[in-house]
Amino acid sequence: MSFARALGLLGACCATGAMLLGHGPVLAYGEAPDATPFDYYVLSLSWSPTFCASHPGDGAECGHGRGFVAHGLWPQYEGGGGPEHCAGGSVLDPQTIARTQSAMPDEHLIRHEWVVHGTCSGLSPHDYFATLIQAVARLSIPSDFDAGRPRSLTASQVASEFVHSNPKLSSRSIAVRCQGAQLEEVRICLSRDLNPVACGRDVHTKCRQGPLKIEAARAISSAPALRSEGK
C-alpha cells in the first residue's frame, strides 16, 4: 500500500504528516548527549474500530472511518520493559500537537505519550513525534485492513499479512494484541533508526486461538470524549 494510503488509514492528513517530516529523517542522531539509554522502539498501532466500539463518544478518533491509528512509539529494553516518565522533557507546543494528529488524532493521548514515553527518547517533542510519523510512513498497511470492510483472520494471519506487505519485517518483529475475539493492536519492533528488529522478551502476541473479528470502521455522530491512554 502506498505512503499516502498508509497515512490515510493512520490519521487522514498525510499532507500534514509530510510537513512534519521535512526534508529528511529525524532519527537517533538527534538525541541529546544525556539521553536515557534504551535498546529499541515499539511502534504500537491501535485498530480504531475495536477501540471505538467501547468508546463511541471519543470524537477525536471515532466517527471518521479510521482503521489503524498510532497509539505510541515506546523506548524499550531487550530484556523487557522500558524507561518511562524521564526528567527534563520539554513542554509540547501547539504546532507539534497539530502535526502529530495526522497519525495520532487525540490530543490527550499525544500529551500522555510524550510525558510517559517521549521524554525518555532523548529527542525534542518535534523530533520525537516526527520520528513516530516517519515510522508509520515506512509501513505498508495490508489491503485486508481496508477499514470499510470487516474481516476474519487469526493473529498469525494478521502478522503474516504485515510481513508480506513489508518485506523487511519478520515474524520476530511483530506482535498482535487482542481484546477477546477482537483485534486490538499491532506492535512493530524497530531499531533506534527505525529498521525492523526482533522484539524483546516481553513483547509478544497475546490473542485467543482461532479467528478474530476485525470490524469495519463506521462513521458515528457523538460528543467528544477523552481517549483512554493505556500504556
N, C-alpha and C positions, 0 to 999 in steps of 0.2 A: 504494500500500500504506500502511496506517495507521502512525502513530508506534509503536504497540505492536508491530506486526508487524516493522517495521524494526529496532527494538532487539532483538526476539526472534531475528532472523537474525544480528545482530551481537553477541550476547552472552548472551541468555536471561534477563536480570534487569532488565527495564525499570523496575520499581519502584525499584531501586537507582539507576538512571540518573536518574530523575526527582528523587530526593532530592538527588543531586549538583548538578543544575541549579538547584535552589532556586526563587526567585520571579522571576528574570529572567535575561537573557543575561549571560554572562561573556565580554566581548569586548575589543577593543583598548583601550578606555578604562581598563582595569585595569592597563595596563602600567606598569612602573617608568620614571621620567624618563630613566634612563640605559640604556634597553633597546637591545640590538643592532638596528640598522636592517635591515629586510628588506621585500620588496615584497608577498608573498602567501604563502598556505599551500598545501601539497599534502596532502589527506586521502587516505591510502592504505588501501584495503580489500582484505584478503587473502581469496582464495577458499579456505576451510578444507579442503575435500576434496582439493585438489591438494597442499597442504602436508602433510596427514595421510597421504597415500599414501606419502610418502617419510619421514615421521616418525611412525610409528604409536605410538611409545612416549610421545608428548607428551600426558600425561594432562590438562594444563590446557586445551588447545584441542581435542583429539581425543576421540572416544568419546561425544560429546554431540549429534551430528547437526547441527552448526552449518553455516551457509552462509558468508556474509561475516563476518569479524571485522576490527576496526580494527587496522591494522599501525602507523600513526603519523600525526601531524599535523606536517608539516615546514615550517619557515620557509624561504622560497625567494627568490632574486633573479630578476627578469625576464630578465636577461642570462644566467642559468644558474647552477646550484649554489645553495648557501645556507650560512648560518653553522652551525657545529657546535661542540660542546664549549665553550660560553661559560662564563666565570668567574662566580663569585658565586651559583650556583644553590643554592637551599635543599635540605635533605635531605627526601626523601619520607617522609611519615608513614603509619602503617598504615591509617588511615581513608581516606586518598586512594587508596591501593593497592586496598583492598577495594571502594571505589565504582567505580573505573575498570575493575575486572574484569567489569562488566556489558557492556562493549564490547570490552575487550582482556583476555582471560582469563588470560594468562600473566604472573605477577608479574615474572619475569626480564625479559621484553620491556618491561613497564612501566618498570622501573628503567633499562633501556638507553635507551629512548626519551626519558626525562626527561634523562638525562646528555648524550646526543648532541644532541637537538633542543629539548626543552622549556626547557633553560637559556638558549636563545637567543631565546625568545619574549617576554621581558620580563614574564612572568606568574609568579605563585607556583605551586607544584605543584598546589594545589587548583584555581586558576583555569585553568591550562593544560589539565588533564585534563577539567575541566568544559567548556571550550571544545571539546575533542575530542568529548566526548559530545554536545554541542549540535550540532556539525557533522554527526555521524551521525544525530541525531534529525531534522534538517531534510530528510534524504534519504528518498525513497520507493524501496524496492528493487523492481525489476520482478518481476512474478509468474513470469516464466520462470526465475527463480533460486530457486524453491522447492527447498530443499535435499533434498527427498525424492525428486526425480525427475531423471534425467540429461537433458542437453540437448546439442544440436549447433548451434552458432552461429559465425559468423565474428566476428573482432574488431570490424569495423564494425557488425555487428548487435548486439553487446554494447553498444557505445557508443550506438547508436540506441535500444536498449531503455531505457537510463538517461535519455536526453534526452526520450524520450516520456513517461516516468513523472515527470519533473521538468522542467516547462516553462521554468524559469529557466535550466536548463543549455543549453549549446550544444556542438556537436562540438569547439569550440576549448577547452572547459573540462574535457575528459575524455581520459584516455589509458589504454589497455589493455595489460597486460603478460602475457606467456605463458612457459611452460616447454615448449618443443617444441610439441606439439599440445594442451597443457593450459592452461586459463585459470589465471593466477597471481594477478593483482591488477587492480583498477580504481582509478585515481587521479583524484581530483576537485580542480580548482584553484579556490581560494576566496580572496576578499579577506580582509583582517585583521578585517573584521566579518562574515565568513562568507557573503558573496554570491559567486555564481559569476563567475569572471574567466577570460580567456584564459590558458592555460598559458605559462610561459616557454619559451625556445627549446630547452631540453634535456629538457623533459617531453613525451614523445610516445609513440605506440603502438609497441610492439615485439613483434610476433607474426608467425608464419608466415602465408602465404596459405592460404585455404581454411578449412573448418570446424574448430572447436576442440571438443575433448571436455570438456564441463562435467559432471564426475562428480557423482553424488548423494552426500550425506553419509550415512555409515553409522556407527552406534554400534559401538565396538570396546572390548574389555577388555584393558588393558595397564598396565604400570607407568609412573609419571610420568617425564618427561624434560624437559630444558630445550629451549625453542624456539630455533632458530637466528635471531639477530636480523636479519640482513640489513642494511638501510640504517640 
